[in-house]
Amino acid sequence: MPKLKKRKGEKWPSQKRDDDFSSLRRDFAATRFAMKTKTDSANPILGFVLLTVCSLFLSSCGGVFSHDVPRFGIGGRYNEGREQFTRGRGGDMDRAVSALEAVVQQDPTYRDSLTLLGRAYYRKGRYQDANQILQRALVVNKNDEVAWLTLGMTQLQLGQDERGIETLKGALTLVSKVVTKGYRGYPEWDIKGGVRSAISRSALEVTKGVEDKENILRSCDTLLTRMDDEENFQKNTAPVQYRRGL
């Protein structure tokens, strides 16, 4: 087989392949560097754009995530209204009225919905409405201590001072009898004595008569708030403490 001869300055095929491969590697490396540089420089811009889009989306959906989901069914609406009282001064009485009116329209004897609605009207300053609803609540349950207490306060707000004082005297007597250990099914009710102290303070103020009207209203309102706070504690915090042995 004859030997291949190359001309002066000419490369063998194997050398050409090596040179071509080296050139290809250099081109590939240069291309990759260029792409990386372009991508790196684009990343901050791309990140900023994505962040802006996400921020706009979340802000437009703020109402969805920041508001409670409406509840349905008579039980759900009742709980929705009742929870506004266990939130203390932060409770939404407009929401309570809306939820409890729906419950009462469907079933006026459903638990203590009439009493809660009367309290919501009272908190809204709708004393005439509160008076009517609380009267209905006491027809349903004549031993409803909270309804009696709120009715007495409502009567004072309506200027029915003598009647209001008498109603509150009877209400506080009833409250002191029933709001004790085991109240509403809570075995450790008021173990710190906050509710009991508020009952005593309200009873003392009522004995002073109509002349002490503002303090009577304030002390009775504090009593109802203490009862709401205690129920919230017993329902949400106390069970956890019991499990931990506190």
C-alpha positions in Angstrom: 0.0 0.0 0.0 1.6 3.3 -1.0 2.4 5.8 1.7 0.5 9.0 1.8 2.6 12.1 1.3 1.7 15.5 2.5 2.7 18.8 0.9 4.7 21.4 2.7 2.6 23.1 5.3 -0.2 20.6 5.0 -1.6 18.8 8.1 -2.5 15.2 8.4 -6.2 14.4 8.7 -5.8 13.4 12.4 -4.2 16.8 13.1 -7.0 18.5 11.3 -9.6 16.7 13.4 -7.7 17.7 16.6 -7.6 21.3 15.5 -11.3 21.3 14.5 -12.2 19.7 17.9 -10.2 22.3 19.8 -11.8 25.1 17.8 -15.2 23.6 18.5 -14.5 23.5 22.2 -13.3 27.1 22.2 -16.5 28.1 20.4 -18.7 26.2 22.8 -17.0 27.6 25.9 -17.3 31.1 24.5 -21.0 30.6 23.7 -21.7 29.2 27.2 -19.9 32.1 28.8 -21.9 34.5 26.7 -25.2 32.8 27.6 -24.3 32.7 31.3 -23.4 36.4 31.3 -26.7 37.2 29.6 -28.7 35.1 32.0 -27.0 36.5 35.1 -27.6 40.0 33.9 -31.2 39.2 33.2 -31.9 37.4 36.5 -32.2 40.6 38.6 -34.6 42.0 36.1 -36.6 38.8 35.8 -36.7 38.5 39.6 -37.9 42.0 40.0 -40.7 41.5 37.4 -41.8 38.3 39.1 -41.8 39.9 42.5 -43.8 42.8 41.2 -46.4 40.5 39.6 -46.7 38.4 42.8 -47.1 41.5 44.9 -49.9 42.9 42.7 -51.6 39.5 42.8 -51.5 39.2 46.6 -52.6 42.8 47.1 -55.6 42.2 44.8 -56.4 39.0 46.8 -56.0 40.7 50.1 -59.7 40.7 50.8 -59.8 37.0 50.3 -57.1 36.2 52.8 -57.7 38.9 55.5 -61.5 38.2 56.0 -63.1 35.3 57.7 -64.9 32.9 55.5 -68.7 33.2 55.9 -70.3 30.2 57.6 -73.5 28.5 56.5 -76.3 26.6 58.2 -78.0 27.7 61.4 -75.2 26.3 63.6 -72.5 28.0 61.6 -74.3 31.4 61.6 -74.9 31.0 65.4 -71.2 30.4 66.1 -70.3 33.2 63.8 -72.4 35.6 65.8 -71.4 34.3 69.2 -67.7 34.5 68.5 -68.0 38.2 68.1 -68.6 38.5 71.9 -65.7 36.2 72.9 -63.4 38.6 71.0 -64.0 41.3 73.6 -64.1 44.9 72.4 -62.7 43.8 69.0 -65.9 41.9 68.2 -67.7 43.0 65.0 -71.3 43.7 66.2 -72.5 44.4 62.6 -71.4 40.9 61.7 -73.0 39.5 64.9 -76.3 41.2 64.1 -76.3 39.9 60.6 -75.6 36.3 61.6 -77.9 36.2 64.6 -80.8 37.8 62.7 -80.5 35.0 60.2 -80.6 32.4 63.0 -83.6 34.0 64.7 -85.6 34.2 61.5 -85.0 30.5 60.9 -85.5 29.4 64.5 -86.0 31.9 67.3 -85.7 29.2 69.9 -82.2 28.1 68.8 -80.1 28.1 71.9 -79.5 31.6 73.2 -79.6 33.3 69.8 -82.3 35.8 70.9 -80.2 36.8 74.0 -77.1 37.3 71.9 -79.0 39.3 69.3 -80.4 41.5 72.1 -76.8 42.0 73.4 -75.6 42.9 69.9 -78.4 45.5 69.5 -77.4 46.9 72.9 -73.8 47.2 71.9 -74.9 49.0 68.7 -77.0 51.4 70.7 -80.2 50.1 69.4 -81.9 50.0 72.8 -85.5 49.7 71.6 -84.7 46.7 69.4 -82.7 45.2 72.3 -85.6 45.7 74.6 -88.0 43.9 72.3 -85.7 41.0 71.5 -84.7 40.4 75.1 -88.3 40.3 76.2 -88.8 37.5 73.6 -85.7 35.8 74.9 -87.2 35.6 78.4 -90.4 34.2 77.0 -88.3 31.3 75.6 -86.2 30.9 78.7 -87.3 32.8 81.8 -84.2 31.8 83.7 -81.7 33.3 81.2 -79.5 35.3 83.6 -77.7 37.1 80.7 -80.9 38.2 79.2 -82.2 39.5 82.5 -78.9 41.4 83.1 -78.9 42.9 79.6 -82.5 43.8 79.8 -81.9 45.7 83.1 -79.1 47.7 81.4 -81.3 48.4 78.4 -84.1 49.7 80.6 -81.7 52.1 82.2 -80.5 53.3 78.8 -84.2 53.9 77.8 -84.8 56.0 80.9 -86.8 53.3 82.7 -84.6 53.8 85.7 -86.7 52.3 88.5 -87.7 49.3 86.5 -84.1 48.9 85.3 -82.8 48.9 88.9 -85.3 46.3 90.0 -84.5 44.1 87.0 -80.8 44.3 87.7 -81.3 43.4 91.3 -83.1 40.2 90.3 -80.6 39.5 87.5 -77.6 39.8 89.7 -79.2 37.5 92.3 -79.8 34.9 89.6 -76.2 35.4 88.2 -74.6 34.9 91.6 -76.5 31.6 91.9 -75.8 30.0 88.5 -72.5 31.5 87.4 -70.4 29.2 89.6 -68.1 26.2 89.1 -69.4 24.0 86.3 -71.2 27.0 84.6 -72.0 26.1 81.0 -70.3 22.7 81.4 -66.9 24.1 82.4 -65.7 22.3 85.6 -62.9 24.9 86.2 -65.1 28.0 85.6 -63.7 31.2 87.0 -60.9 29.6 89.1 -59.2 33.0 89.3 -62.3 34.7 90.6 -62.5 37.5 88.0 -66.2 36.9 87.3 -67.1 36.5 90.9 -65.4 39.8 91.7 -67.3 41.6 88.9 -70.6 40.2 90.2 -69.9 41.6 93.7 -68.9 45.0 92.2 -72.1 45.2 90.2 -74.3 44.2 93.1 -72.7 46.9 95.2 -73.2 49.6 92.6 -76.9 48.6 92.1 -77.6 49.1 95.8 -76.6 52.8 95.4 -79.7 53.4 93.2 -80.4 55.5 90.2 -78.0 58.2 91.3 -75.1 55.9 90.4 -76.6 55.0 87.0 -73.4 55.4 85.0 -71.3 53.3 87.3 -74.0 50.6 87.4 -74.0 50.4 83.6 -70.2 50.3 83.5 -69.9 47.6 86.1 -72.6 45.4 84.6 -71.0 45.8 81.2 -67.7 44.8 82.7 -69.4 41.7 84.2 -70.7 40.6 80.8 -67.2 41.1 79.3 -65.6 39.1 82.1 -68.1 36.3 81.5 -67.3 36.3 77.7 -63.6 36.4 78.4 -63.8 33.5 80.8 -65.9 31.4 78.3 -63.3 32.1 75.6 -60.5 31.0 78.0 -62.3 27.9 79.0 -63.1 27.0 75.4 -59.7 27.7 73.8 -56.9 28.0 76.4 -57.9 25.9 79.4 -58.1 22.6 77.5 -54.5 23.0 76.3 -53.3 23.8 79.9 -55.1 20.8 81.3 -53.4 18.5 78.8 -50.0 20.0 79.7 -50.8 19.6 83.4 -50.6 23.4 84.1 
